[in-house]
């Protein structure tokens, strides 16, 4: 099983390959990256954000129509939320193998800070690996350095490392022994 990443045309260009390679190393599973072929909806005019659950439904439909069984992560630039939240960095639906990560709030510029492509790349890697981890049946981890720790804010995300703790690695190997290289 390979992980598929669909990189939307509005997502930060030039980071696709480093993100895919690093996520592959973190999870020890092959990752392929493609230009995003799907359209998504769920824009809330009142919030000026996209509903991540609607985006996941669009991914689910695309996967069904194209017989895609592998986990799929969509990386976009649009700001996202889920009901009862102001915003989120990403969201996964493990039962269908669909996930989305938004680069909107991962950019320093969103927070009126100087642009930093290295920080942006690390944040997309960390959040992307986190959401794919959920697709591989990993839950949130108590080790705040582990990629599976649940970030409450950008500082939490920045303090996470781009690796799985030993417990999460062991769980992943138990859950998916034939997938791990």
C-alpha positions in Angstrom: 0.0 0.0 0.0 1.2 3.5 -0.9 0.0 6.8 0.5 -1.3 9.2 -2.2 -0.9 13.0 -1.7 -2.9 15.2 -4.0 -1.3 18.7 -4.1 -3.8 21.4 -5.0 -2.7 24.1 -7.5 -3.1 26.8 -4.8 -1.0 24.9 -2.2 2.6 26.1 -1.7 4.5 25.1 -4.9 7.9 23.5 -4.8 7.3 21.7 -1.5 5.5 18.7 -2.9 8.5 16.4 -3.2 10.2 17.3 0.1 6.9 16.9 1.9 6.2 13.5 0.3 9.7 12.2 0.9 9.8 13.2 4.6 6.3 11.8 5.3 7.4 8.6 3.7 10.4 8.5 6.0 8.4 9.4 9.1 5.8 6.7 8.5 8.1 4.2 6.7 5.6 3.8 3.9 5.9 4.7 0.3 4.3 8.0 -0.7 3.3 9.2 -4.1 2.5 12.9 -4.9 0.2 14.0 -7.7 -1.3 17.3 -8.9 -4.8 17.5 -7.5 -7.4 16.3 -10.0 -10.5 16.7 -7.9 -12.8 19.6 -7.2 -14.0 20.2 -3.7 -16.8 22.3 -2.2 -18.0 23.3 1.2 -17.2 27.1 1.2 -19.0 29.0 3.9 -19.7 32.5 2.8 -20.2 33.6 6.4 -16.9 32.2 7.6 -14.8 32.7 4.5 -13.5 29.1 5.1 -14.2 25.7 3.7 -15.9 23.0 5.8 -13.3 20.2 6.0 -16.0 17.6 6.4 -17.4 18.6 3.0 -14.0 18.4 1.5 -13.5 14.9 2.9 -16.9 13.9 1.3 -15.6 15.1 -2.0 -12.4 13.1 -1.6 -14.5 10.0 -0.6 -16.6 10.4 -3.8 -13.5 10.7 -5.9 -11.9 7.7 -4.4 -15.0 5.6 -4.9 -15.4 6.7 -8.6 -11.8 6.0 -9.3 -11.4 2.8 -7.3 -8.7 4.2 -5.1 -8.2 2.1 -2.0 -5.0 3.6 -0.6 -5.1 6.4 1.9 -5.3 9.8 0.3 -4.2 13.2 1.6 -5.3 16.4 -0.1 -3.0 19.5 0.6 -4.8 22.8 -0.1 -4.2 26.5 0.6 -7.8 27.3 1.6 -8.6 27.9 5.3 -10.7 25.1 6.8 -12.8 24.4 9.8 -15.0 21.7 11.1 -18.3 22.3 12.9 -17.9 23.6 16.4 -14.3 24.9 15.7 -12.9 28.2 14.6 -10.3 26.6 12.4 -8.3 23.4 12.0 -5.0 22.6 10.4 -6.2 19.2 9.0 -8.8 16.5 9.4 -8.9 12.8 8.6 -11.7 10.3 8.1 -10.1 7.0 8.9 -13.0 4.8 7.8 -12.7 6.0 4.2 -9.0 6.7 4.1 -9.4 10.4 3.3 -7.6 13.4 4.8 -7.1 17.1 4.1 -4.4 19.6 5.3 -4.7 23.3 4.8 -1.5 25.4 4.4 -3.5 28.6 5.1 -2.7 28.9 8.8 0.6 27.1 8.5 2.0 30.1 6.7 3.8 32.7 8.9 2.2 35.4 6.8 -1.3 34.4 8.1 -0.1 35.4 11.6 1.6 38.6 10.4 5.1 37.1 10.7 7.8 37.1 8.1 7.6 34.4 5.4 9.5 31.2 6.3 9.3 28.4 3.7 11.3 26.0 5.9 8.8 26.4 8.7 5.9 26.1 6.3 7.4 22.9 4.9 8.0 21.4 8.3 4.4 22.3 9.4 2.9 20.6 6.3 5.1 17.5 6.9 4.1 17.3 10.6 0.4 17.9 10.0 0.3 15.7 6.9 2.0 12.8 8.7 -0.3 13.3 11.6 -3.5 13.1 9.5 -2.1 10.1 7.5 -1.3 8.5 10.9 -5.0 8.7 11.7 -5.8 7.0 8.3 -3.4 4.2 9.4 -5.5 3.8 12.6 -3.1 5.7 14.9 -4.7 7.8 17.7 -3.4 10.9 19.4 -0.3 10.4 21.4 0.5 11.8 24.9 4.2 12.4 23.9 4.0 16.1 22.8 7.1 15.6 20.5 5.5 12.7 18.5 3.9 13.5 15.2 0.7 12.0 16.5 0.4 14.5 19.4 -2.7 16.7 19.0 -1.7 20.3 18.3 -4.0 22.9 19.8 -2.2 25.8 18.2 0.7 26.6 15.8 3.2 26.7 18.7 2.2 23.1 19.6 2.7 22.1 16.0 6.1 23.7 15.8 7.3 21.9 19.0 6.4 18.5 17.5 9.2 16.5 15.9 8.9 14.9 12.5 9.0 11.4 13.9 6.8 8.8 15.6 7.6 7.9 19.2 8.5 4.3 19.8 5.0 3.5 21.0 3.4 4.8 17.9 6.0 3.1 15.7 5.2 -0.2 17.4 1.4 0.3 17.0 1.9 1.1 13.3 4.0 -2.0 12.7 1.4 -4.1 14.5 -1.6 -2.5 12.6 0.1 -2.6 9.2 2.9 -5.1 9.2 2.9 -5.7 5.4 2.9 -2.0 4.6 5.9 -0.9 6.5 9.1 -1.1 4.5 
